[in-house]
Amino acid sequence: MPAIAIETSGYVLHARAWRETSLLLECFTPGQGRIGLVARGVRGARTRTARADLQPLRRLRLSFVTGGEMGSLRMAELETLHALHGEALLAALYVNELLVRLLARDDAHPHLFGRYQRLLDALVVTRASAWPLRCFERDLLEAIGYAPLLDTEAETGAPLRPDGRYVYRPEMGPLPWRPEQGGQAIRGSALLALASGRQPDAADLADLRRLLRQLLSAQLGGRPLTAWSLASLARARPHAAG
Amino acid sequence: MSTASPLLAELMQALRCLPGVGARSAQRMAYHLLERDRRGGERLAAALQKAMQDIGNCNDCRTFSETERCPLCAGHARDRSQLCVVETPADLAAIEQATGFRGLYFVLLGRLSPLDGMGPEELGLPLLARRLGEGEVQELILATNPTVEGEATAHYLAELAHAAGVRVSRLAHGVPLGGELEYIDRGTLAHAFGGRLPVSGDTP
């Protein structure tokens, strides 16, 4: 593959120390999607790129050369800092783990990139991260080709009724819930809310959290997210995150 | 490398596990020990062997220790009502050298970082939660690094402390002493500005 110089906006999803003075970065850009970059010599005392900027939650102007497995970072300049605190930080780490686990390298995702920026902006201002997170999870599933069916019944194609009860089959979609079959029911209003992007009530929100985790787990292939162990503490409190 | 005997090659390869030591440094070290300092080499081997075998983690604070409780935790000279949480034993040493802190420490041996597989269990947080629940600790001092992951860790620890009814404080961060505002990165400056302190009239 010939080396190509690229300049783009992007986020660091994860940085790992490498050798004495370098970092291995997982980055998310609109045009290249998830990419791996080596940032050489940035942990030394005198560098053009500030180590502090090569962290998650900063939109950077990235300049790098592609070629082979990992690209090589030339320069990174801070464009926007998303000042997240507290619960929102945990939520953002969770989303970053999702992106690294679920996005394949080098698939362009301009739409999802925009959604990611919007999510971080939302997490700066809201204390209740649950709804923005659910919407992003939906967008992510859609981006990797597993958009959940949310407004019609799987077998009949009949529109969902807000007061109807459904059981969600990950490989199909919503089916009418029958008490004798067991399984956990979800209200039509919850699914329709996720389809339309209008925030539902707390009970529906809790059901959607469960549903999306089930759908994401199916894509994660058995190995759960580490961030989910963070959420077990958060869930005991109001404004639960991931 | 090809001219070296098998034992010599093995030694050089082994030395490369040290940080910052590549093929050339490893070769220099190996020849130095063999040519000029065999006694030193034997001492090094014995010390390494003993340290790797006997050093574990303190049952109380998780720092490196060859006894069940490290000297700090086992001693009676420290203020047991203050507990300072740091990421690494090196951070502990830095605070110990730079400040007059008289309390005890808790060493996480990492930070919350889902993508590195570091969750609450890996950081010994169940142990910390139990300790906070025992009632001896009055103040939890958060000294995790001011990185995204360090901040997330600090938040999580603060929640643990609040749940146990323990007071929480956090190291101040801002403009470094002797620094110039013009050259400070935006994140630090924003933080320092947000965390500005009142100046009382009688301060000299």
Chai-1 contact restraints between the chains, C-beta under 6 A:
chainA,res_idxA,chainB,res_idxB,connection_type,confidence,min_distance_angstrom,max_distance_angstrom,comment,restraint_id
A,H14,B,L115,contact,1.0,0.0,6.0,A-B,restraint_1
A,E20,B,G20,contact,1.0,0.0,6.0,A-B,restraint_2
A,A50,B,D185,contact,1.0,0.0,6.0,A-B,restraint_3
A,A52,B,D185,contact,1.0,0.0,6.0,A-B,restraint_4
A,A52,B,G187,contact,1.0,0.0,6.0,A-B,restraint_5
A,Q55,B,T147,contact,1.0,0.0,6.0,A-B,restraint_6
A,Q55,B,V148,contact,1.0,0.0,6.0,A-B,restraint_7
A,P56,B,V148,contact,1.0,0.0,6.0,A-B,restraint_8
A,L57,B,V148,contact,1.0,0.0,6.0,A-B,restraint_9
A,L81,B,G187,contact,1.0,0.0,6.0,A-B,restraint_10
A,G86,B,H155,contact,1.0,0.0,6.0,A-B,restraint_11
A,L89,B,E151,contact,1.0,0.0,6.0,A-B,restraint_12
A,L89,B,A152,contact,1.0,0.0,6.0,A-B,restraint_13
A,L89,B,H155,contact,1.0,0.0,6.0,A-B,restraint_14
A,L90,B,A152,contact,1.0,0.0,6.0,A-B,restraint_15
A,L93,B,P114,contact,1.0,0.0,6.0,A-B,restraint_16
A,L93,B,A152,contact,1.0,0.0,6.0,A-B,restraint_17
A,E97,B,P114,contact,1.0,0.0,6.0,A-B,restraint_18
A,E97,B,L115,contact,1.0,0.0,6.0,A-B,restraint_19
A,V100,B,L115,contact,1.0,0.0,6.0,A-B,restraint_20
A,T226,B,P114,contact,1.0,0.0,6.0,A-B,restraint_21
A,T226,B,G117,contact,1.0,0.0,6.0,A-B,restraint_22
A,T226,B,G119,contact,1.0,0.0,6.0,A-B,restraint_23
A,A227,B,P114,contact,1.0,0.0,6.0,A-B,restraint_24
A,S229,B,G119,contact,1.0,0.0,6.0,A-B,restraint_25
